[in-house]
Structure formats: structure tokens, C-alpha cells
């Protein structure tokens, strides 16, 4: 499949076989005769940690809207994940949020939370995508460049190197190339090298470090909860998540911002958990819970948004989505859901006789998939005094209002559920200004 496309055969190539790439392939499979997924790792159907996904060992969250889209693409996959051991419940009723030592009320949001290890989720989605007749995987292939038409106005494929035999390059021709290679993608550099404008970038330095350890599942911290999330706040800038996942395990991820690193030695890891604003996770682990591995860390220096929607000249035949466009502070759990939303935009733009208009696509991607999640993440990040950034009047007003909402959510389960629906990217932010929520804000 690496040769030229046939005269009447439409082929799309997806660069990267992670969650974003798999969802892109699923979206494109409806419009293209052939879809080729290229990845540098060996891609199996086993739930294994991959070198290309170093964050895969740590806690992951599928926001409610992401879960809905994945279930739409792959009917029955939620039930498959439950059979594989995933834990499900209501995102407001079975997830316990604790801020500054005070828990939010638990209400009924009507939205499903799915708690599962990242490798398990990816393996199940990849199995479903692999079953599509017009999708092929080229794994252990390094993408080393784009291929342009002689006049360089559009992309016609990619150049790859077989990692098992790096002696030469091969070309995968395509009508459309979609970059889902994550924040480390070299596509912006390749474009600049071919004379295209530089892609503007926004960065928010958060200096985040995760440290994670897995434990044999037990009844603590709370038998009825999927997870307990002790949220980092400006007054208490350390956090942790303890979640039940498949394999009868609990994953505990502690995190610090602005260079505060949770230790990887077992005693230091527990001491970090003990220092949090609430004792639940620490107390659950010190009763003799069996650890299944050693603590391991992952560093995330900055949130990054590539502003493709601000580029007014772009080659046809090339698009991007997922972390290749926007990589969020992972404590908010937005990445996979924004990738899912991006795949919906991609699917809409792929229906036509020719390649999508990149300018129109990136405009819609920003509006329909990225803007709201980025706004929420930026407002939260800039709530920490040490994080540099422009605290506009709009951001300050949003921070003040959300603070009032969170105070009300401590005593009102309906407000907590409304908040969960908004941060789950199901309801628009205006839902937090409904008469019911505003009335709750006035209560003592």
C-alpha cells in the first residue's frame, strides 16, 4: 500500500497510532477507500505500555463527551471495557472531588464515567479500528518528512523509514495526510523548511510532574467511588488522584506544579500524599495496601497550542488534530476528549470529492473542539500565582465566578452535577449561569 494511489482510489494517511490517530482513522474510514496508520512503535492488540506514549503509565480520564463519541464510533465498546475490568459510574455521583480539604457534593449528572488504564483503552480502540476493512497499520515506521507536489502547493504523501531496516526511505502516497504525532510533531518545522509560514504557538509554563504507583485494589478510600481526586488549588498547589481501574487495581497519581516533584522513592511518595489538603488517599495506602510496582514520574513542562487557525496560507492535503494541535495540562483530563471532538470535525470535512480545505478545517477545529477546553485550562492554570500569563479581565471574572460555583457545589449536588457536565465538555459554559445555579450561589 506504499505505492501510488489508483486513479479512482482515495487514500488518507494518519501519522501516529495513538488515541487521536485511531479516532482520526475511524472518522476517515467513512470517506476514503484506504486509510493507512503509520506509527514508530509496534502496534499490537495487547494492553501494553508503549515507548511512544510515556504518559500511558499514569492516570487517564475520558471526559463524558469523549466517552459518548467513542461509544458512537464503536457501539458496545463501553460494555467491552467493563468486561475487561473497567469501572463505571456517574461522573458527579461516583467521583469524589476534594478542594482545599472540602469535598464537593455528589449529585446525579446523567453522564457516564469510565475508569480504565490507558493501555487497555487504546488496545480496545485499536482492535476495533483494525477490524475496519479499509484501514491498514504500518507500524515500526518512522515518519521523516512530507512529500510535496512539484509546485509545493499541496502535500502528496509522507516519507518513512522502516525501523527494522533503516537503510532507505519509502514513500506512502496519499490524497490527505493527518498529523496526530503529538506535541513533539515535526510537521511545523517541515512546513517552514518548504517555505510555508511559521505556525504561531501559545505556551503556558506549568512545570507539572506526575508520579504514579499501582496498588492491589481495596475498599479504601471509599467503596462507592470510582475515584477520589484531591485537586491542586492556589492555596494547596499539590494534588493526587486515586482511581479504580481494570485488573483489580487502583492507580495513584500524585502531582505538583511549578517544579514541585512528587518523589519516586516509596517513603517520599507517601509523605507527599500525606502533605495534601485531605488525608483520604494517604490513609488508604498506609494500612498495608499491596503495591504492584515502583513509583514512576512523568514531566509536563507547558501546555502548548499551535494556532493553525491563524495561518492564512497552508498546503492542501495536510491537516492535524489531537496533541499535535493542542496539548493540555493533563490534570484536567481533556486530551483524549478534545481528540475525539477533533475527529468529529475531521469527519465532517472529509466528506467531499477532493481534500478538505485546511483553512476552513482549522477554523472549525478551533471553534468546535479546542477553544472551550483551552479556555477552561488556561483560566485554571492562571489561578496559580506562579504561572506566567496574561490575566485578562475576562479570565479574572471567570475565575471569580467559578470560585463561587465551586463553593456552591460543596453544599449542592445539582450545582456539582452542572459543573461536571460543563468540564466534561457536554454542556456549554453558559449552563453554569442558569437560574438554578445562580440561585444556589446566593444561598448561605
C-alpha angles and dihedrals in degrees: 000000000000095000129084120306117253121256093261099025119104115206130186124191122207116202108214130026100219125111094291092047093048092050090046090053091050091051094047094047089076093060108027130067092219131024119187121194113202121195136164094223128072105260117211132162091247120108094246132149110250130211090229091058105051090164090059093092091063134075116290131191131202108207116222096259091051091052090052093052094047091050090049091052094044110027112211096017092119090058089047090053091049089052087052089055104270114151120229138188144124115316091226102026099047102030115077116209119195121189122182089347094305120109122224116238115262116235140163112273096170089230127118122237117201117196113194138140113268095238090052093050093046093048092053093048092046090051090054093047092047088057091062107105096221098047123092130182123219103190130180088036122131115212107222103172151339125266116225132196113255091263089046094226093122142023116248102181145311138276117232140183122214105234090210091056110021094175096106145009130245131199127232107201119211144166089219133025120194119196113216096151094123133235091323093060115138093205094103090054092047090052092050090049088057094052101264121137119272113260110242115236135204118203132187113193108219101157092214125179125187123199117189138188131175124222137187106267118260138167095267143119086028128335095214098049129090089204143354113220118194099194123215111237134177089263093045107025096184126084145172141190126211111191136173111234139169121298092050088280139133120217117210117195119181120190141188131188135218094026098318101138123197105224123249096215110095097239093046090048091055092045089054090052089048090056094060124109091256129039101213100102095041093049091049092056102042093061089081103277109176113247115218099197144001121278114268130191136219124191125213111184102183146356108248131200121183106207099217089154089068094057110097096187119052135151119259116241096042131094136157137206142164120033089344085074103028130008113189134202095274095220087080093057094223103128103086093040093051088049089053091050089048091054089056089055090047091051091052093051095044094066104096142079096264136034116294122268102257095206092054092043095053091045091055093041090057094047100041104032115018115027100071095043090048091049092053094046094046093049091050094046093050089053086078108081094218094057110096119225146107108291097201122192087255092055093046091050091048092050092050093049095045088050089059091047091052091049089053090046089061090067103023123061093195091059090047089052092048090051090049091053092052097047087043086063091237099108125038119250090255087073088076089062096056118130090253093055094042090052091051090053090060094054120104 
